[in-house]
Amino acid sequence: MMFAFLMSLITMFMSPAGVAAAPAQPAAAPVAAAQTQFDWLGGTWRTDALEMQCKVTSAGAACREEGRSAAMKGAEADLTFTGAQLKVALPTIPASTFTEIARDGQSVTYEMKTKVGVARLRFTRDGDTLKVERGNDKTYATTMTYQKG
């Protein structure tokens, strides 16, 4: 399941039609606002197969995800949350930039327009649980659930 999630994320960025140029981005939020917008994301988050370490920065949050299980060995991703943008970098493809479209407490949703539609990511924290959902503008196809610690 976790391998499928990572592969679906990689596939989303490697669409045969390619990714359309990102639309103009809104001005970045002030640094103080960014610190409070992402402090809920800070810490270490784990599944049986993945570990994501997130650090709150002066600009937002920086997360590094790596595989922990034999099946996920070598899997890695870097996520950078700044103002209204999320940059996702995977080792074998160029970084992709998503734009924030919704925020509610400890939940934030991003989307990126592609030549074949819309890619969407939602991050939601509920206590010691972090849910990361991946999908499009109609539905979320996959969900990863991480535990704090």
N, C-alpha and C positions, 0 to 999 in steps of 0.2 A: 504494500500500500504506500509506504513512504517513498520507495524507489519510483513508483508510478507517479507520485506527486512531483518529484524532482524532474522526472523525464517529461511530464506534461508541461512543466514550467519551461524547460529547455525547448520543447517542441513549439510552444507558444511563440518563442522568440525566433525560431528557425523556419517559420512559415515559408513555403515555396514562393509566395507572392512578395515576401519581404515586408519590412516595416515602413510605414509612411513616415515622413518627417513629422516630428512632434510639433504641435501648435505652439505659438508664442506663449511663454509662461508668465504668470502674474509676478509682480515684484515680490521678492523674498520678504518674509515676516521679520520683524526686528529680532535680534538675538535673544533677548530676554523672553519673548513670547515663544520662540522655538524651544527653549529649555523646558518650559512648563508644558508644552504641547506633547513632548515625547518622553518625559521622565517615567511614565508608566511602562515604557518598553524596556527600560534598563534592566540588566541582570543576565543570568544564564538560563536558557530555555532548552529542554531536552525531550526527545522522543526516544524510543528504543534504538532508532537508527541514526538520528541526527542530533547535533548540539549547536545551538545558536547563542553566541555571546553578543549582547547589545550594550553599548556604552553611550550614555547621554553625553553629547558634545556641546560646545558653545553654539553650534549651528543647528543641532537637532539630535540625531542618533545615528550611530554607525554599528551595524551588525555583521558578524562573520559567522557563516554557517558551514559546518563540516560534518562529514559522515563519521559515525562511531561504530557501526556494525560492519561485519564482513561484506554484506551486500552493498553497503553505501560507502565503502572505503574509497577515498579519492574524490568523493562528491564535495563540492564547495560552491559557495555563493557569497557575495558581498552586497549588503543592502545599505544605502545611505539615505536617511530621511532628513531633508532640509526644507524648512518652510512648507510650501505646498507641493514639493516634489519628492519622488522616491526614485533613486537610481539603483537598478539591479544589474550586477555584473557577474557573469558566469565565465569560467575559464576559456571556453572555446568560441565565444561569440561576442560581438561588441556590446557594450553596456546599453541598457534600455532605460528611458526616463518616463516615468508615470506621473500624472498630475492628480493631486487630491481633488476628489469630487464630493466627499462627505466626511463629516467628523461628528462624533457624538460621545462625549466622555472619554472612555478608554477604548475607542474604536475609530479606525480611520480607513477610508476606502480610496483607492487610486485606480485610474484607468489610463490606457494608452491606445490611441487609435492606430490601427494597422491597415494594410491594404485589403485585408479580408474581414475586417470588423473591428471589434473592441476587445482588448484584453483588460481584465479587471482583477485587482488584488485587494482583499480586505483583511485587516489585522484587528483582532478583538481580544482584549484582556478581561477576564472575569476571575478575580482573586489570583490564585496561583496557576491559572490556565491561560494559555495564549493560543488562539485559534487563527490559522492563516488559511484563507479561502482563495481559490484561483478559479476564474471563469471568464465570462463575457458579460455583455450588457443585459443578458436575459437570465442567466443562471450561474451558479457556482458549481463547477464540475468536480472539484476535489477540495478536501479539507484536511489540513494537518493540525493535530492538537499537541501542543507542547506543555510540559509541566515546569514550573519554576524550580531552579536548584541545580 
